[in-house]
Amino acid sequence: MLAHRLLFSLGRRRPFSMSSLEELVATQTALFNQLRESKAEASVLDEAKKKLGELKKSLALSKTTGNASSKDGGKKRERMLLKTAKGTRDFGPAEMACRENIERTVKECFTTFGGSCLDTPVFERKDILTDKYGEDAKLIFDLMDQGGEQLALRYDHTVPLARYLAMAGGTNTQSKIWQVGKVYRRDNPVMSKGRMREFSQADFDISGVWDPMIPDGEIISLVCTVLTKLNVGEFTVKINHRKILDGIFEVCGVPADKIRSISSAVDKLDKLPWSEVKKEMTAEKGLDEEVADKIGEYVKHKGGPALLEQLLADPNLTANASAKQGLDEMGLLFTLLRAYDVVDKLSFDLSLARGLDYYTGIIYEAVVAASAPPALDASTAPKPKSKKPKKDGDEDEEVDDSQVGVGSIAAGGRYDNLVGAFTAAAAAEGKKAPSIPCIGISFGLDRIFALLWPSWVERGGRTKGTIAYVMAAGDGLLEERIKLVRELRDGGIKADFLAKSKPKPKAQFDVIEADEVPFAVIIGADELKRGEVTVKEQTWQIVDGKREKVKNADQGTAISRAKLVEWIKSSAAYQTSL
């Protein structure tokens, strides 16, 4: 009752001074935390949370107004808070070198598999994104254009691609398209695990009508190729089929109008134990407990071709048209994946559901040991995700990163109806709309970076690609150094020099060592007369976990200036640096 009276009184008192607002924010914060700890009713907790948000906004507005007026009053101005927005971060040169290496590897694999590049806008019309993401739709970032157009930041690359194909009139058939770029989700971030609000994804999609399961096998082979090239370590590609899953739900007695919501609950089995998922199905979504138990008997299974044979021997499943079609397609897929030699990387996992509404067939996701919370293995059912509230009672809860894993590092599936949904919505009434079946995969580049960054640091990965550093011996020789740098750059060699008129030798060598430049190109008065330069190769090695320069007595090699570019490019050190 005290909480209700305080909430009521807070709602009536207007206006407040800044000091009063600060006191009210503190009081409301304490009340909100007290209600949460005492497990108050949801309606009371929501009202307290809403009121706290309103008070904070009022306090912020009051401070802004106060700051504006203080310019005339001579009061001390508020200091700007220099920080990135929640769920976003900067990446320094060393981190970007690692990220660019990841992105370059992924793009090389995409082109190796015959893909063409596409780029779509970072924001879309809101109606394009509506009704595509199921329960995750609440994570979409809404925008308002100055002209009043309802917009939203893109949630993934899949829906923009489907919109692009629909705008082409459904004529862009049998294509392989890839995209790399930022996407946005209003989720609670775990920055250390690469789970952010702004993050990079790399997508590869195959569109058009092909013979059954060939594009599906191609995509799964691509996943294995990319993760192997990236050296992420041991990984597993979990696969399932939405038709098999839907068939299981129908056989177990799930009402048709609950299939998508129950599928979304099953999709949480990689984060929650079965008891929690069952509770969501029954207590929150109204599913009969006996039906939930039947589902539990199916979704606990995982394996390979042997599991497929086991399911084919189940008369209840094979009598269901949806399940039977899914099982037949899965059998054909396994045949193709044997030819790709990737069956040993797969786990046929009946708990894999993929919550997005647009999937219609094969679904898959790639996991590593770090995908699960640190104390758990990715292949076992983890404990419930733990969260801790921020001390200031902020609206959002801060996720405890010690209880959270990286999650899947790649995921996707078949979506045969998404393009058709767009063409149908845009077509005139009564006109037949073309549709293009599609299948794709999305790689979470930030999660992959979180995995690879520690080993990159251990190896001492370079932050620059400079191949040759032009040095002066004796007099500064600024103009000659500039000319030589230009010659190297014109010849395709990444080259640099110290931007000083008369740099000291030590200062120049310090730069070479800091940037781990493989070639020091030294020019002096004697070299100028002979039309030569002295080239000294630099190498580094890991010693006791640290990267150190290899010391040698080599005084360098005299090279004709006219042959310098050719000599560098023919060297083993240059080939290694590529």
Secondary structure, DSSP 4 states (H G I P E B T S, - for coil): -HHHHHHHHHHH-----HHHHHHHHHHHHHHHHHHHHTT--HHHHHHHHHHHHHHHHHHHHHHHHHHHHHHHHTPPPPPP---PPTT-----HHHHHHHHHHHHHHHHHHHHTT-EE----SEEEHHHHTTSSGGGGGG--EEE-TT--EEEE-S-SHHHHHHHHHHTTT---SEEEEEEEEEE-----BGGGTB-SEEEEEEEEEES--STTHHHHHHHHHHHHHHHHTT--SEEEEEEEHHHHHHHHHHHT--GGGHHHHHHHHGGGGTS-HHHHHHIIIIIT---HHHHHHHHHHHT-EESHHHHHHHHT-HHHHTSHHHHHHHHHHHHHHHHHHHHT-GGGEEEETT-----TT--SEEEEEEEGGGS-TTS-TTS-PPPPPEE--TT--SSPEE-GGG-----SEEEEEESSHHHHHHHHHSPTTPPPP---EEEEEEEHHHHHHHHHHHHHHHT--S----EEEEESSS--HHHHHHHHHHHHHTT--EEE-S-SS--HHHHHHHHHHHT-SEEEEE-HHHHHHTEEEEEE--EEEETTEEEEPP-----EEEEGGGHHHHHHHSHHHHHH-
